[in-house]
Amino acid sequence: MNLLRSCYEKILLINTVNYRGYYQFFVDIWKTIANGNTWQGEIKNVSKNGDVYWVKTTIVPNFGDDGKPTQYVGIRTEITKDKLREKELITLSEDLTIARDASERANTTKSEFLAAMSHEIRTPMAGVIGMAELILGQKLEPQVKDWALGIQTSGNHLMKILNEILDQSKLDAGKVTIDPVDFHLVSFIKSITDLFLPKIVTKGLALDVQVDEAIPAGVNADPSRITQILSNFLSNALKFTDTGNISIIVEHEPLESDNFKLRFSILDSGIGLSEVAQAKLFTAFTQADSSTSRTYGGTGLGLSISKQLVELMDGEIGVSSVEGVGSKFWFTIPSCPAKSTVKPIEAHASANTWHASRPLKVLVAEDTDVIQVIIAAILDQLNHKPTIVDNGKKAIEALEAEDFDIILMDIRMPVMDGMEATTIIRSMNGEKSTIPIIALTADVSAKNIKEYRAIGMSAVCSKPIKQPELLKEINSLLDEEIHTSNPRSQPVQQNRQATNTEDRFGPTQIENGSEVSPKDTSFTQVLERVSTIVDQLSEQNEKSSVPSVNIEGISTEKFAEMQAEYEEYLIETCRKLKSAIDDLAENPADDAFRSEVLMLAHIMKGGGSSYNYPLVTAIAGEVDKLLKAEASLAAEHFDILGNHLNSLSLIAEKKISGDGGKAGDVLLRGLKAFS
């Protein structure tokens, strides 16, 4: 009992913070040492001056001859600093947990906000772009047409910026997945370049595509992500290249077994990049320098997104460039031969060439007025019979009242959204429960598509609505070739002969009888011979032109109309160019007159090939080249400019489209001979 009292008193002495509960505390210690065991623990204490301190205590019992504890030894080590650090770490851990939870909540909120904004912004933008396309399909005054084109261009640009911001947000949140599938490589690349071909032709550039023969026809990779990267690289190449060429090279790098790397390289002859600019390229919201955004536009997100996508596919990405010479952007991705038989991807068909074999009754559930107009226009021109409602509840009521062949269902609508309406339709009795339903949505993420299909939607089409995509999907779901398009005429293949003036004016084999005659002692005689050749062809009902450039979404009839307007514009531009050259001849040192001639030549060079007038592009390019090469112009330079001006005027007057055949050869040879 004396040992018990002594132990209790000592415990009380070292624990003066609070006596409540110490009796039980002491009993626990006593039970431990009374059983011959050592007690260890941490004890909080208060010193005489009120400071709190901690000790680590070990109590070891000693035993008498009878085997009972007679005394104990207490070992105490102060651990106040350790306890303070421990408290700080606990507090820090709690703060980090709170911060992490807050960050996760913020990310969730951000994702939900972006998803909502995606729909709310994309839907009206789809309406703007779609309405612009409908307007452009009508016969318009030139100025009105320019306004409509401006709306369409600005809308597409805004949609691109929105898509990049959303893509970056999804990458930051780790919600982007890679989905490798089998596809036909060469036709896949062509499907991408076809989208850029009108701009390439408009700028008078040459496009060269080279695919390594060692690569199998079918490969396995993620085509949607490759499309995103290639499109970004091609867009940049077009943006920063005014003359010369763009090349796409796809190479084969063997790996173990049948696996290999695909190396895509995009080369251009554009403005190039400094080493400092190259170092910053792949950072989000960063461009080469501040002037780049002002001059060329863009968010600076495209290359950052491309880099992250390449890394997600376990590939590499890089750039090499020389300022003022050009750039080479490249990336690699692991791949392997296709696991199944692949078919070439069909070429994009013009939106104006589709026909329907029979009328369909189509139920359209869409709450946005401008989208309703666009869908109705697409269906009406095919003689289909659309019934349009503005929410899911009305869609169900309409389906209960009559039969339809197919339903086009918006996802987000008031009263009842598309997902709830689809769920109810699928629970109906009878054949109506199996009617094909195509989801129309601006948010086509893999996660959402999976969700839409899970609740019973048959297919998904994105907004802005693409007519070929929608009509092909209807064909597939109805298992009938209802919608067909006229065969798309092949676009004019732009090669170096057609777009590089040095090649066009260089020594090439000329068809017998079309070379410049030794009797031609002046360029006027060359022009007379060209005029005679054109008149003879006209009398024989022969054409000197090659097929018209078939721009995506423009029918043959529409292009002919556009070409006729261009031909009138070309005559007027030649008049302006003559006036500008006359002014410059009187004042050769005047920079304003020189700039006027350069501007007109540049406009003619860029527009000629777009309207199937590559001769205009070639000859105007020579004017541009001469003015840039000569710091001061002498009399002989103005003679050359006069020859080129007269050639352009003759082309405009005689409507010498295409390569001009014999007439074109004579004209280009004459310019070469008298330059």
Secondary structure, 3 states (H helix, E strand, C coil): CHHHHHHHHHHHHHCCCCCCCHHHHHHHHHHHHHCCCCEEEEEEEECCCCCEEEEEEEEEEEECCCCCEEEEEEEEEECHHHHHHHHHHHHHHHHHHHHHHHHHHHHHHHHHHHHHHHHHHHHHHHHHHHHHHHHHCCCCCHHHHHHHHHHHHHHHHHHHHHHHHHHHHHHHCCCCCCCCEEEEHHHHHHHHHHHHHHHHHHCCCEEEEEECCCCCCEEEECHHHHHHHHHHHHHHHHHCCCCCEEEEEEEEEECCCCCEEEEEEEEECCCCCCHHHHHHCCCCCCCCCHHHHHHHCCCCCHHHHHHHHHHHCCCEEEEEEECCCEEEEEEEEEEEECCCCCCCCCCCCCCCCEEECCCCEEEEECCCHHHHHHHHHHHHCCCCEEEEECCHHHHHHHHHHCCCCEEEEECCCCCCCHHHHHHHHHCCCCHHHHCCEEEEECCCCHHHHHHHHHCCCCEEEECCCCHHHHHHHHHHHHCCCCEEECCCCCCCCCCHHHHCHHHHCCCCCCCCCCCCCCCCCCHHHHHHHHHHHHHHHHHCCCCCCCCCCCCCCCCHHHHHHHHHHHHHHHHHHHHHHHHHHHHHHHCCCCHHHHHHHHHHHHHHHHHHHHHCCHHHHHHHHHHHHHHHHCCCCCHHHHHHHHHHHHHHHHHHHHCCCCCCHHHHHHHHHHHHHCC
